[in-house]
């Protein structure tokens, strides 16, 4: 049996999984290296050390002997529309665009290069989170700044594409006609959160834009801000660009408003006694609700709304608050179904199918990696 390994690097973790090409719905083996770089809680000081330690341990697994290759989630792919075999040329391109995504790309490149150093003959595949949104029309990608910056690649790209790819495939599997011929709004709500508007199976807009910090507020990311905030803080607090980026990426969103936690579970638990927690939750729900309304306008209506991600899949109260008062769009939740949080949670009276789907980026990476590796083998044959 041949298999692939998927590596999905987060800010302080690396998720891994082995997959059988005949069955990517569930992994053969999966796990996570967590709390990377946190003093006293991890064996690895950084992602390079963590993946080296991980690969050493995985090499002892019987599955490793049958490994075809390794698939990676790469958050930013610029103009790349499909998964690609990692080559020196592709690595050089990724290094050149690090300024576009300094939060993710350096770590992802470290993972690729470390695997390459330890197992130089093992093929690797890059799966781009931006590729799903390459179908967006120019009206949704242009930024209203001087045109010369568009030539430098400054535009709206969109992210969470691997999750959205899975969700659209899941809609197809459950027989929802809107997946191929209809109007779908996808809400990937977690510590990182975004929404996408999909028309007849193609992304036409999404809330994250030039970077994954934009769009709706998130766990510790601000989402969209008035650009005047940059100048104001530079003048009044001498805030540098680096300090501003750190603030809007790591100190804002739910964490910034509540001043206590970026975790929606913590905030829901204390909102009755902590006004800051209550306002943080209310702001999050309000921003998501507004975006759903905007995308209904862009799509000319909505047939299916999907909740996914850690918050979207698990926070019953958040789903209820987001959908409350949206009957004019045909969105009506069934309280009992929403409480169960499985499958269709909309009321029979609602015109919009509201669904909860557990997203699975790793299975998308695995399927794409198999496809690229098989094509590469066929070309060499």
ABEGO torsion letter per residue (X at the ends): XBBBBBBBBBAABBBBBBBBAABAABBABBBBBBGBGBBGABABABAAAAAAAAAAAAAABAAAAABAEBBBBBABAEABABBBBBBAAAAAAAAAAAAABAAAAAAAAAAAAAAAAABAABBBBBBBAAAAAAABBAAAABBBBBAAAAAAGBBBAEBGAAAAAAAAAAAAAAGBAAAABEBBBBBBBBABBBBBBBBGGBBABBABBABAABEBBBAABAEBBBAAAAAAAAAAAGBBAAAAAAAAAAABEAAAAAGABABAAAAAAAAAABAAAAAAAAAAAAAAAAAAAAAAAAAGEBABBBBBEAAAAABAAAAAAAABGAAAAGBBBBAAAAAAGBEBABBAABABBBBBBBBBAAAAAAAAAAAAAAAAAAAAX
